[in-house]
Amino acid sequence: MINELNKIMEQAQEAYESYQFVSGKAKKEFLYCIADQIEEIGDELIHTASEETNLPIARFNGERARTCAQLKAFGDLVAEGTWVEAVIDTALADRKPFPKPDMRKMSVALGPVLVFGASNFPLAYSTAGGDTASALAAGCPVVIKGHPSHPKTSALVADAVKKALTQCGLHPFIFQHIEGSSFELGRILTQHPVTAGVGFTGSLIGGRAIYDYAQNREVPIPVFAEMGSTNPVILLKDALIHKAAEMAKAFAASITIGVGQFCTNPGIMLGIKSSSLNHFTSLLAIELSMVPAYKMLHDGIYNNYTTALDKVLFDKGVETIYHAHAEDPLTASPVLARVSADTFLLNPELQHEVFGPFSLIIVCENRIQMINVWKKLKGQLTTTIMGTENDLEINKDLVDIARNIAGRIVFNAVPTGVEVGNATVHGGPYPSSTDGRFTSVGMDAIKRWVRPICFQDCPDSLLPDELKDFNSLNIFRKINGEYSRDNV
């Protein structure tokens, strides 16, 4: 196995030697071609993904569209060119007491990237998903370790990427697909000297293990692991009084979407003890009772869900509000529980994510206690504030608190669903991710796979095109402190 993996990584390094210099226009054609090839697989891809994951056909129609759209979005980004963040700081030969050198900076590709496919999003976060798309856009070859829970789906998409490579006349080892389920395989790939960075979407245990592998190398490398969170929701007074029914319906859908197997599932809700909070809780239980139970992705996730549920529901002080019994194997019914803030604060285990259709309502005695509980929660991908205009006006300080808790602050909406946009942040303080400075979704995801490089007093003929005095690429550059399209 080691010899085979060495060969794969050496081939990735060989591809990097040329791919890092491929133009933005050519990379755009490649990324668009991947999207077209995925579309050409047709219904076979949709039905295969559904059969391997127990998720409905409609889900994969949407996920395929998202996958192809983000591939094209990264293609547009690199063709446009500003993502390299070119900066030109020209020389001042007569500056006293010392001359100022000519300094020019831009972002360049890290090298071969290892991507671990995600189990819960077989298309959008896996073989040709966001990690792969952003790494390829940056100029990094990708070695993808397909997730063992949907191998046929992964293989179909991998073939589409390889067809795109051939069609675009690019190096055949810019993308390579590996199958396997052993932890040893992940360790060897992460610690291979050629691997320059790692992308991972999954559990805290898995992400942390990969991070530790990377730090124990002779040369440590960055690991960008998105590891989920409980995504706490703050329920304010007037919203509970005036919007209870609306909120109950929305959060029931959010808790159960994809059988709760979303990293942004609202797993914790905080409110101040009141009849309106009780009313909302009852309405949410009713809405959850109307959602059918569905099968989870695979045995591992189902077993983890039921084990985690048992730990929470049988804990002293935790009250089960709704829990339907599901008899079929792998089937998970929605679950709602409630606990006092005092009990929650005394039991750190209740902070752990329960990956599935579950949410825990924490009943606080007052606003101070609610804020105290909120601050005690570890780093989150999202946190949500539900309030009327009056609620938000008299609770402005909550926004300042939320900034230190999560990567995305949501107002009056559910946290599930992550837009692939220019302002998107899908990451947050540890343990929601291994590096809260970056996002795994959205256009800025490309920044994970690059590093800055500076050219000092470099002859114009030797500079990258992005940094030359005559810039034929027609991109914005920061020249002596001001953004410009000069010399185009």
C-alpha positions in Angstrom: 0.0 0.0 0.0 2.8 2.4 0.9 4.5 2.1 -2.5 1.2 2.7 -4.3 0.5 5.8 -2.2 4.0 7.1 -2.7 3.5 6.8 -6.4 0.2 8.7 -6.3 1.6 11.6 -4.3 4.7 11.8 -6.5 2.4 12.0 -9.5 0.5 14.8 -7.8 3.8 16.6 -7.2 4.7 16.1 -10.9 1.4 17.6 -11.9 1.9 20.6 -9.6 5.1 21.6 -11.3 3.1 22.6 -14.4 -0.5 23.1 -13.0 0.6 26.0 -10.7 1.3 28.1 -13.8 -1.9 27.3 -15.7 -3.7 30.5 -16.6 -7.0 31.5 -14.9 -8.7 31.2 -18.2 -7.6 27.6 -18.7 -8.6 26.7 -15.1 -12.0 28.2 -15.7 -12.4 26.0 -18.8 -11.4 23.0 -16.8 -13.8 23.7 -13.9 -16.6 24.4 -16.2 -15.8 21.2 -18.0 -16.0 19.2 -14.8 -19.4 20.6 -14.1 -20.6 19.7 -17.6 -19.2 16.2 -17.2 -21.1 15.7 -13.9 -24.3 16.9 -15.6 -23.7 14.4 -18.4 -23.8 11.5 -16.0 -27.5 12.2 -15.7 -29.9 10.2 -13.6 -27.4 7.5 -12.9 -25.6 9.8 -10.5 -28.7 10.9 -8.7 -30.1 7.4 -8.3 -26.7 6.0 -7.2 -26.3 8.7 -4.6 -29.8 8.1 -3.2 -29.3 4.3 -3.0 -26.0 4.6 -1.2 -27.2 7.2 1.4 -30.9 6.7 1.9 -31.5 10.4 1.0 -34.3 11.3 -1.5 -33.9 11.9 -5.2 -35.0 15.6 -4.8 -32.1 16.2 -2.4 -29.5 15.2 -5.0 -31.1 17.1 -7.8 -30.4 20.2 -5.7 -27.0 19.1 -4.5 -25.8 18.3 -8.0 -26.9 21.8 -9.1 -25.0 23.3 -6.1 -21.9 21.3 -6.9 -21.8 22.4 -10.5 -22.6 26.0 -9.7 -19.7 26.3 -7.2 -17.3 24.7 -9.7 -18.3 27.4 -12.3 -18.2 30.1 -9.6 -14.6 29.2 -8.8 -13.9 29.2 -12.6 -15.2 32.7 -12.9 -13.2 33.8 -9.9 -9.8 32.6 -11.2 -10.5 33.9 -14.7 -11.2 37.3 -13.3 -8.0 37.3 -11.4 -8.3 39.6 -8.4 -8.2 36.5 -6.0 -4.3 36.5 -6.2 -4.4 39.9 -4.4 -1.6 41.4 -6.4 0.2 44.3 -4.7 2.8 46.5 -6.3 4.9 48.8 -4.0 7.3 50.6 -6.3 10.8 51.7 -5.5 11.9 55.1 -4.3 15.5 55.4 -5.1 15.9 58.9 -3.5 14.2 58.0 -0.2 16.3 59.0 2.8 18.1 57.7 4.7 17.8 54.5 2.7 16.4 53.8 -0.8 13.1 51.9 -0.9 13.2 48.6 -2.9 10.6 47.6 -5.4 8.3 45.0 -3.7 5.6 43.0 -5.4 3.4 40.4 -3.8 0.8 37.9 -4.8 -0.8 34.6 -3.7 0.5 31.3 -5.2 -0.6 27.7 -4.9 0.6 25.7 -1.9 1.1 22.3 -3.7 -0.8 19.0 -3.8 -3.9 19.0 -1.6 -5.4 16.0 0.1 -9.2 16.1 0.4 -11.3 13.7 2.6 -14.8 13.3 1.1 -17.7 14.0 3.4 -20.4 11.4 4.3 -23.3 13.7 4.6 -22.9 15.6 1.3 -21.8 13.0 -1.3 -21.6 15.7 -4.1 -21.2 19.2 -2.7 -18.6 18.4 0.0 -17.0 15.3 -1.5 -15.2 14.2 -4.7 -15.7 17.4 -6.7 -17.1 19.5 -3.9 -16.0 22.8 -2.4 -12.6 21.7 -1.1 -11.7 20.1 -4.5 -13.1 23.0 -6.5 -11.3 25.7 -4.5 -8.0 23.8 -4.5 -8.1 23.2 -8.3 -9.0 26.8 -8.8 -5.9 27.8 -6.8 -3.6 25.7 -8.9 -3.3 22.8 -6.5 -3.5 19.2 -7.7 -6.0 17.2 -5.6 -5.8 13.7 -4.2 -9.3 12.8 -3.0 -9.9 10.0 -0.5 -13.5 9.0 -1.3 -15.8 8.4 1.6 -16.5 4.7 2.1 -20.2 5.2 2.7 -20.8 6.2 -1.0 -18.0 4.7 -3.1 -20.1 4.3 -6.3 -21.1 7.9 -6.2 -17.6 9.0 -5.6 -16.2 6.9 -8.5 -18.8 8.3 -10.9 -17.8 11.9 -10.1 -14.1 11.0 -10.2 -14.5 9.7 -13.7 -16.2 12.9 -14.7 -13.2 14.9 -13.4 -10.8 12.7 -15.3 -12.7 13.1 -18.5 -12.5 16.9 -18.0 -8.8 16.7 -17.6 -8.4 14.8 -20.9 -10.8 17.0 -22.7 -8.9 20.1 -21.5 -5.5 18.6 -22.3 -4.2 19.0 -18.8 -1.8 16.8 -16.8 -3.6 13.5 -16.0 -2.5 13.6 -12.3 -3.9 17.0 -11.4 -6.8 14.9 -9.9 -6.5 11.4 -8.4 -9.1 9.3 -6.6 -8.3 6.9 -3.8 -10.7 4.4 -2.1 -10.3 2.9 1.4 -11.7 3.1 4.9 -8.6 2.5 7.1 -7.4 5.2 9.5 -3.9 4.2 8.4 -4.6 5.3 4.8 -5.5 8.8 6.0 -2.5 9.0 8.2 0.0 8.0 5.5 -1.5 10.5 3.0 -1.6 13.3 5.5 2.0 12.7 6.6 3.4 12.2 3.1 6.1 14.8 2.4 4.5 15.9 -0.8 1.1 16.8 0.8 0.9 20.5 1.2 -2.5 20.9 2.8 -5.6 19.0 3.9 -9.4 19.6 3.6 -11.8 17.7 5.8 -15.5 17.8 6.6 -16.7 15.5 9.3 -16.5 14.7 13.0 -14.4 16.4 15.7 -12.7 13.1 16.4 -11.7 12.5 12.8 -10.7 16.1 12.1 -8.6 16.4 15.2 -6.8 13.1 14.4 -5.9 14.4 10.9 -4.8 17.7 12.4 -2.5 15.9 14.9 -1.1 13.8 12.1 -0.2 17.0 10.2 1.4 18.6 13.2 3.6 15.6 13.9 5.2 15.7 10.5 8.8 16.8 10.0 7.3 19.8 8.1 3.8 20.6 9.6 1.1 21.5 7.1 -2.3 23.3 7.4 -5.4 21.2 8.0 -8.7 22.9 7.3 -11.2 20.7 9.1 -14.8 21.6 9.5 -16.0 19.6 12.4 -19.6 20.7 13.1 -21.2 22.5 16.1 -24.4 22.8 18.1 -25.2 26.2 16.4 -26.9 27.8 19.4 -30.1 29.8 18.9 -31.1 32.8 21.1 -34.8 33.1 21.5 -35.8 36.6 22.6 -38.9 37.7 24.4 -41.1 39.5 21.8 -40.2 36.9 19.1 -41.5 34.1 21.4 -44.7 36.1 22.0 -45.5 37.2 18.5 -43.7 34.6 16.2 -43.9 31.3 18.1 -45.9 29.4 15.5 -43.8 30.7 12.6 -40.5 29.9 14.4 -41.7 26.4 15.5 -42.5 25.5 11.9 -39.2 26.8 10.6 -37.0 25.2 13.3 -38.8 21.9 13.0 -37.8 21.8 9.3 -34.3 22.9 10.1 -33.8 20.3 12.8 -35.0 17.5 10.6 -33.7 18.4 7.1 -31.5 15.6 5.8 -32.4 13.6 8.9 -30.6 16.2 11.0 -27.3 15.3 9.3 -26.3 18.9 8.6 -23.3 20.5 10.4 -25.5 23.6 10.9 -28.3 21.8 12.6 -29.8 24.0 15.4 -28.8 21.6 18.2 -29.2 24.0 21.1 -31.8 26.7 21.8 -31.6 29.2 24.7 -34.6 31.1 26.2 -35.6 32.8 29.4 -38.1 30.9 31.5 -41.7 32.1 30.6 -45.0 30.9 29.5 -44.1 32.0 25.9 -41.0 29.8 25.9 -43.2 26.9 27.1 -45.7 27.7 24.4 -43.0 27.7 21.7 -41.6 24.4 23.1 -45.0 22.8 22.8 -45.5 24.1 19.2 -42.1 22.8 18.2 -42.9 19.4 19.6 -46.1 19.3 17.6 -44.3 20.3 14.4 -41.6 17.7 15.0 -44.3 15.0 15.5 -45.6 15.7 12.0 -42.2 15.0 10.4 -41.8 11.3 9.3 -38.8 9.3 10.5 -36.2 8.6 7.8 -33.2 6.4 7.5 -29.8 7.9 8.3 -26.8 7.7 6.0 -25.2 4.6 7.3 -24.8 2.4 10.4 -21.9 4.4 11.8 -23.8 7.7 11.9 -27.0 6.0 13.2 -25.1 4.2 16.0 -23.4 7.4 17.0 -26.7 9.2 17.0 -28.5 6.7 19.2 -25.5 6.5 21.6 -25.3 10.2 21.9 -29.1 10.4 22.5 -29.0 7.9 25.3 -26.2 9.9 27.0 -28.3 13.1 26.9 -31.8 11.8 27.5 -30.9 9.6 30.5 -28.9 12.4 32.1 -30.2 13.7 35.4 -32.3 16.8 34.9 -32.9 16.4 31.1 -36.6 16.2 30.2 -37.7 14.5 27.0 -40.4 16.7 25.3 -40.8 14.6 22.1 -39.3 11.3 21.0 -41.2 9.0 18.7 -40.2 5.4 18.5 -38.8 4.2 15.2 -38.6 0.5 14.6 -36.9 0.2 11.2 -33.1 -0.2 11.1 -31.2 3.1 10.6 -34.4 5.1 11.0 -34.1 8.2 13.3 -37.2 10.0 14.5 -36.9 13.7 15.6 -36.2 14.3 19.3 -36.7 17.4 21.4 -35.5 17.7 25.0 -35.3 20.4 27.7 -33.0 21.2 30.5 -32.5 24.0 33.0 -29.5 26.3 32.6 -28.2 25.4 36.0 -28.1 21.7 35.1 -26.6 22.4 31.7 -23.8 24.4 33.2 -22.9 21.6 35.6 -22.6 19.0 32.8 -20.1 19.8 30.1 -21.2 16.6 28.3 -24.5 18.3 27.3 -22.5 20.7 25.1 -21.5 17.9 22.7 -23.1 17.8 19.2 -25.7 15.2 18.7 -25.5 14.6 15.0 -29.0 13.9 13.9 -32.6 15.3 14.2 -32.2 16.5 17.8 -32.4 19.8 19.6 -32.0 20.7 23.3 -33.9 23.7 24.8 -32.0 25.4 27.7 -34.3 27.2 30.1 -32.5 30.2 31.7 -33.7 32.1 34.8 -32.8 35.5 33.4 -30.9 37.3 30.6 -27.6 37.3 32.5 -27.8 33.5 32.8 -28.7 33.1 29.2 -25.6 35.1 28.1 -23.5 33.1 30.6 -24.6 29.8 29.0 -24.1 31.2 25.5 -20.5 32.3 26.4 -19.7 28.9 27.9 -20.4 27.1 24.6 -17.3 26.2 22.6 -16.6 27.6 19.1 -19.5 27.4 16.7 -20.0 27.5 12.9 -23.2 29.6 13.5 -25.2 31.2 16.1 -28.7 32.6 15.6 -30.6 35.5 17.2 -34.4 35.3 16.9 -36.0 38.6 17.8 -38.4 41.3 16.7 -37.2 44.8 15.8 -37.8 45.8 19.4 -35.9 42.8 20.7 -32.9 43.5 18.6 -32.9 47.2 19.5 -32.8 46.6 23.3 -30.3 43.7 22.9 -27.6 45.3 20.7 -24.9 43.9 22.9 -25.7 40.4 21.9 -24.2 41.0 18.5 -20.8 41.8 20.1 -21.0 38.6 22.1 -22.0 36.6 19.0 -18.8 37.7 17.2 -16.7 35.8 19.6 -18.8 32.6 19.4 -19.3 31.8 15.8 -18.2 32.3 12.2 -21.7 33.2 11.0 -24.3 35.2 12.9 -27.8 34.6 11.6 -30.7 36.9 12.3 -34.3 35.6 12.3 -33.6 32.7 10.0 -32.6 29.1 10.5 -28.8 28.2 10.3 -29.2 25.3 7.9 -28.3 26.1 4.4 -25.0 27.7 3.5 -24.9 30.1 0.5 -21.9 29.8 -1.8 -21.1 33.5 -2.0 -18.4 36.1 -1.8 -19.2 37.0 1.9 -19.8 33.5 3.1 -18.0 32.2 6.3 -18.4 28.5 7.0 -15.9 28.0 9.7 -15.5 29.3 13.3 -13.5 29.1 16.5 -12.2 25.7 17.5 -13.7 23.1 17.8 -16.1 24.0 14.9 -13.0 24.2 12.7 -9.3 23.9 13.0 -8.6 27.4 11.8 -11.4 30.0 12.3 -9.6 32.5 10.0 -10.8 30.6 6.9 -14.0 29.4 5.3 -14.7 26.1 3.6 -17.7 27.4 1.6 -17.8 30.5 -0.6 -15.3 32.2 -2.8 -12.8 32.9 0.0 -12.3 29.1 0.4 -9.6 29.4 -2.2 -7.4 31.3 0.3 -6.8 28.1 2.2 -4.7 26.7 -0.6 -2.4 29.6 -1.3 0.5 31.4 0.3 1.8 34.9 -0.3 5.1 35.4 -2.1 7.1 38.7 -2.5 9.4 39.6 -5.4 11.9 42.2 -4.5 13.7 44.2 -7.2 12.8 41.5 -9.7 13.3 42.4 -13.4 9.9 42.9 -15.1 10.6 40.1 -17.6 10.9 37.6 -14.7 7.8 38.7 -12.8 4.5 36.8 -13.0 2.1 38.5 -15.4 -0.1 39.6 -12.5 2.8 41.8 -11.2 4.3 43.2 -14.3 4.3 46.9 -15.1 2.2 46.1 -18.2 -0.6 43.9 -16.9 -2.2 42.2 -19.8 -4.5 40.2 -17.5 -6.8 43.2 -16.9 -7.2 42.7 -13.2 -7.4 45.1 -10.3 -4.1 45.5 -8.5 -3.1 47.5 -5.4 -0.4 49.8 -6.7 1.4 52.0 -4.1 -1.6 51.7 -1.8 -4.4 52.3 -4.3 -6.4 49.8 -6.3 -6.0 50.4 -10.0 -6.4 48.9 -13.5 -3.5 51.1 -14.8 -1.5 49.9 -17.7 -4.2 47.7 -19.1 
